């Protein structure tokens, strides 16, 4: 078993829980979590393009199985800017455009932003730069 203890995430938020994962066969690519083997190859989040960007950017990910997916944009201070998707998606490649606007359709300022993709079992965050 591998125990992942709480700490701070990339936005300095406190993560108070402990996760327990069972390592099976290939510890670099497979773990058992919640009674299901999750392969790192089952889900892949790509770097947005273009990056840096001016007016809009595309965020793409690929899944090998149907799964719930939540894709959110965050400001560098950790505040939530916008949700791009929160849905159960079929397997395959998916791409979503972000037009540099917040959830109220206001244009956001230049700077560093983060996009976080969560599929219920794994989450990944990547950085992007908006230049106006």
C-alpha positions as CSV (number, residue, x, y, z in Angstrom):
1,X,0.0,0.0,0.0
2,X,1.0,3.6,-0.6
3,X,-0.3,6.2,1.8
4,X,-0.6,9.8,0.5
5,X,-0.8,12.2,3.4
6,X,-2.5,15.6,3.3
7,X,-0.5,18.8,2.9
8,X,-0.9,21.7,0.6
9,X,-2.0,21.7,-3.1
10,X,-0.6,24.0,-5.8
11,X,-2.9,26.8,-4.6
12,X,-1.7,26.5,-1.0
13,X,-5.0,25.0,0.2
14,X,-4.8,22.6,3.1
15,X,-5.5,19.0,2.2
16,X,-6.4,17.3,5.5
17,X,-7.1,13.7,4.4
18,X,-5.0,10.6,3.9
19,X,-5.5,8.4,0.8
20,X,-4.6,4.7,0.8
21,X,-3.7,3.1,-2.6
22,X,-2.7,-0.4,-3.3
23,X,0.1,-0.8,-5.7
24,X,-0.3,-3.7,-8.2
25,X,1.9,-5.1,-10.9
26,X,3.6,-1.9,-12.2
27,X,3.8,0.8,-9.6
28,X,4.8,3.4,-12.2
29,X,1.5,3.1,-14.2
30,X,-1.2,1.3,-12.2
31,X,-2.8,1.7,-8.8
32,X,-5.9,0.3,-7.3
33,X,-8.2,2.9,-5.8
34,X,-11.8,2.5,-4.7
35,X,-11.9,-1.1,-5.9
36,X,-10.9,-0.3,-9.4
37,X,-7.5,-0.3,-11.2
38,X,-6.8,3.1,-12.5
39,X,-4.1,3.3,-15.2
40,X,-2.3,6.6,-15.8
41,X,-2.7,5.7,-19.5
42,X,-6.6,5.8,-19.0
43,X,-6.6,9.6,-18.8
44,X,-4.2,12.2,-20.2
45,X,-4.4,16.0,-19.9
46,X,-2.4,17.9,-22.4
47,X,-0.8,21.4,-22.2
48,X,-3.1,24.1,-23.6
49,X,-2.3,25.6,-26.9
50,X,-1.3,28.2,-27.8
51,X,0.5,29.0,-24.6
52,X,1.0,31.9,-23.9
53,X,-2.2,33.0,-25.6
54,X,-3.9,36.3,-26.4
55,X,-7.6,35.9,-27.0
56,X,-8.4,32.2,-26.6
57,X,-6.7,28.8,-25.9
58,X,-7.6,25.2,-26.3
59,X,-7.4,22.6,-23.5
60,X,-7.5,19.0,-24.6
61,X,-7.6,15.7,-22.7
62,X,-8.0,12.0,-23.7
63,X,-9.8,9.3,-21.8
64,X,-9.9,5.6,-22.5
65,X,-13.2,5.0,-20.6
66,X,-16.4,6.9,-19.9
67,X,-16.0,9.0,-16.9
68,X,-17.3,12.2,-15.1
69,X,-15.0,15.1,-15.9
70,X,-14.8,18.5,-14.4
71,X,-12.5,21.1,-16.0
72,X,-12.1,24.4,-14.2
73,X,-10.0,27.6,-14.6
74,X,-8.3,29.2,-11.6
75,X,-6.5,32.5,-11.1
76,X,-3.0,32.5,-9.6
77,X,-4.5,33.4,-6.2
78,X,-6.6,30.2,-6.3
79,X,-9.9,31.9,-6.9
80,X,-12.3,30.1,-9.3
81,X,-12.6,31.8,-12.6
82,X,-14.8,29.6,-14.7
83,X,-16.0,26.0,-15.2
84,X,-15.5,24.8,-18.8
85,X,-17.1,21.4,-18.4
86,X,-18.8,19.4,-15.6
87,X,-20.3,16.3,-17.3
88,X,-20.0,12.6,-17.9
89,X,-18.1,12.1,-21.1
90,X,-17.6,9.2,-23.4
91,X,-14.1,7.8,-24.2
92,X,-11.9,9.7,-26.7
93,X,-10.2,13.0,-27.2
94,X,-12.1,16.1,-25.9
95,X,-11.1,19.7,-26.4
96,X,-12.5,22.9,-24.9
97,X,-11.8,26.5,-25.7
98,X,-11.3,29.2,-23.0
99,X,-11.9,32.7,-24.3
100,X,-10.2,34.5,-21.4
101,X,-13.5,35.4,-19.8
102,X,-14.8,34.6,-16.3
103,X,-18.1,32.9,-15.2
104,X,-19.8,36.3,-15.5
105,X,-18.5,36.8,-19.1
106,X,-16.1,39.5,-18.0
107,X,-12.7,39.7,-19.7
108,X,-9.9,38.7,-17.3
109,X,-6.6,40.4,-17.0
110,X,-3.2,39.2,-18.3
111,X,-1.4,36.8,-16.1
112,X,-0.9,33.2,-15.0
113,X,-4.0,30.9,-14.8
114,X,-4.3,27.3,-13.9
115,X,-6.7,24.7,-15.4
116,X,-7.6,21.7,-13.3
117,X,-9.1,18.5,-14.7
118,X,-10.7,16.1,-12.3
119,X,-12.2,12.8,-13.4
120,X,-13.4,11.5,-10.0
121,X,-10.3,9.3,-9.4
122,X,-7.4,11.6,-10.5
123,X,-6.9,15.3,-10.9
124,X,-4.2,17.2,-12.7
125,X,-3.4,20.9,-12.9
126,X,-1.5,22.7,-15.5
127,X,-0.4,26.4,-15.9
128,X,-1.1,28.7,-18.8
129,X,-0.3,32.4,-19.5
130,X,-2.7,35.0,-20.9
131,X,-1.1,38.0,-22.6
132,X,-3.3,40.9,-23.6
